[in-house]
Amino acid sequence: MSLPPEKASELKQIIHQQLVKMDVHGRIREVLAETIREELAPEHQQLSTEDLIKALRQRGIIDDVMKELKFVTDVNEKEMTSAPKPSTHFVDREPPVLKKTNIDPTRRYLYLQVLGGKAFLEHLQEPEPLPGQICSTFTLCLHFRNQRFRSKPVPCACEPDFHDGFLLEVHKDSLGDGSKMVDATTMLSICDPVHMVLIRTDTFGETTLVASYFLEWRSVLAAENGITNVAVELLGVGTESKVSVGILNIRLEMYPQLNKMLSPEITNTQFALERQKTAEKERLFLVYAKQWWREYLQIRPTHNVRLVKIFAQDENGVNRPVCSYIRPLRAGRLLDAPRQAARFVSVLGYERAPVIGGGSGKQEQWCTLLAFLCRNKGDCEDHANLLCSLLLGFGLEAFVCVGTKAKGVPHTWVMTCGTDGTITFWESLTGHRYIHRPINPDDPPLVEQPKPLYPYRTIGCIFNHQKFFANCQPSDAVEVCVFDLHDESKWKPMSGEAIKSVCSPGTTSSVPPFPPLCASTIDAAITSNEIELQLRILVSEHRKDLGLSTVWDDHLSYLLSPALAAYELERTTSISAGNEEFQDAVRRAVPDGHTFKGFPIHFVYRNARRAFATCLRSPFCEEIIYCRGDQVRLAVRVRVFTYPESACAVWIMFACKYRSVL
């Protein structure tokens, strides 16, 4: 098969780079000198090429070179060799292989390259990771016009070795831009930024939000040759939102190249106009919100202490109207029903915004959706905003509620209004649903009142992407609250036009676009097996320390699977099923005179050692792990249920059967 001249030269260059990297020339010189010394000194014969190749083959150098050079085979052929084991650290010995992608020549693309970082001073003292050593890593996540990308993890360092390229499609049919090639002037009106989120993952798999940045990419439209290099200074989040955490070197390039570039004056004028329009809309909304708040306080002086939240700070310390954190979000094929969406949101990790220093004050931080999803955990506000957006996407009338739980702790949850007037509360942290039936305080004492099952005490306001209502009923207690949103004597509304002016996505809006959800990358069966094997080892070692032997019953372990599946089904649908078959199977597996004990537990993380330590805190689990008796057989079953964004519900069940000896 003949190659075009340019492909042949490219292949030669790749092979040359690999040979230089392996120092093959130096090794050949050593073999040549050694061969001449050992074999040619007595006779002084002439050394042939065949003799040299034979010597190189005997010393394994040719085999090493062939192993290092990866040849791409036809995609239809099956790879005959076994897949190499993944390395435990992020040091690439192989040269980076550029993946090919199909490019439509009639479309415009933005090629964004991240060419390393510098001045990440928090990691100035970070030692170089040793080969095989697991270390903390940085991962860069991007979102641009309904497209999401993720960089390869790189070890945390003062100068992290980011080297990734992302091909961003500037316009897509799905966004209504048609199929014509856009010119520079049209692209200048596309004001969607590239949202970049930097995540740090520690050695235990815990994630931390390091920075969130909105990149203005349109400067490339006025750059010479359609290429520009940008040094992006990343600022911290929350209380550190004014502190620099590092600098990323970014290169932007338009593809195909523009026939006509814009002048810098035109782009700068456009940016200034957009900022001016946005600032004016936000100023007008602030004026309206102040007037609205004064009117609300005049209804009743006690309204001053109610939790009526109009603005909230995001991870960058920017005050945004709360309605801008909600948007109808459709999950495509990833989620099938509202209750499944509630289950998905509940298995995302819960973590309060970090506070530096002591005190009981809560740090406010409502994350943008991309930051929440990339970190895979957030506060109750983040969970409630996502659940409300998903329920709106499923066609329900949903609102986020701001109020308090027991002991006056501020809390947010979600509420849906049925067409028949049914009010349902959704707890975003657990997935639980509660039907709200208000108590009528004017009823006679003998009238039986409904007993509320929900944990909520007071409610100050409710909102979604289009509406905002403040509670102006005499009492803000949830149990007596009537959710007749059309009655302005009970709920004071904000102007829908005012909310729309600052919260709807548009050309002059500072509201970040919502990213689409991503499918899970976790293989449920493989992950379940891995955790189960690790737990078996941990249990065996723990019992060995106590002087107890461990015998595993594989059949009993398998019989625990239906119970775990039923538990997850119940969490998702509130329907319990399959318990009779499980109990019957266990009775058949446990002989007469034997005792069976089981302990199920649920986690939202995949760390087996951490899960085992938590299980041992339960006296019920401890009884099983420390079980003594005659013919003791232990069983453990793990079942991982995957959800979008690589979130997962991990169910573990420990069990034992034994004959009691009194």
Buried (B, 14 or more C-beta within 10 A) or exposed (E): EEEEEEEEEEEEEBEEEBBEEBEBEEBBEEBBEEBEEEEEEEEEEEEEEEBBEEBBEEBEBBEBBEEBBEEEEEEEEEEEEEEEEEEEBBBEEEEEEEEEEEEEEEBBBBBBBBEBBBBBEBBEEBEEBEEEEBBBBBBBBBBBBBBBBBBBBBBBBBBBBBBBBBBBBBBBEEEEBEEEBBBBEBBBEBBBBBBBBBBBBEEEEBBBBBBBBBBEBBBBBBBEEBEBEBEBEBBBBBBBBEEBBBBBBBBBBBBEEBEEBBEEEBBEEBBEEBEEBBEEBBEEBBEBBEEBBEEBEEEEEEBEEBBBBBBBBBBBBEEBBBBBBBBBBBBEEBBEEBBBBBBBBBBBBBBEBEBEEEEEEEBBBBBBBBBBBBBBBBBBBBBBBBBBBBBBBBEBBBBBBBBBBEEEEBBBBBBBBEEEEEBBBBBBBBBBBBEBEBBEEEEEEEEEBEEBEBBBBBBBBBBBBBBBBBBBBEEBBBBBBEBEBEEEEBBBBBEEEBBEBBBBBBEBBBBBBBBBBBEBEBEEEEBBEBBBEBBBEBBBEBBEEEEBEBEEBEEBBEBBBBBBBBBBBBBBEEEEEBEEEBEEBBEEBBEEEBEBBBBBBBBBBBBBEBBBEBBBEBEEBBEBBEBEEEEBBBBBBBBBBBBBBBBBBBBBBBBBBBEEEE
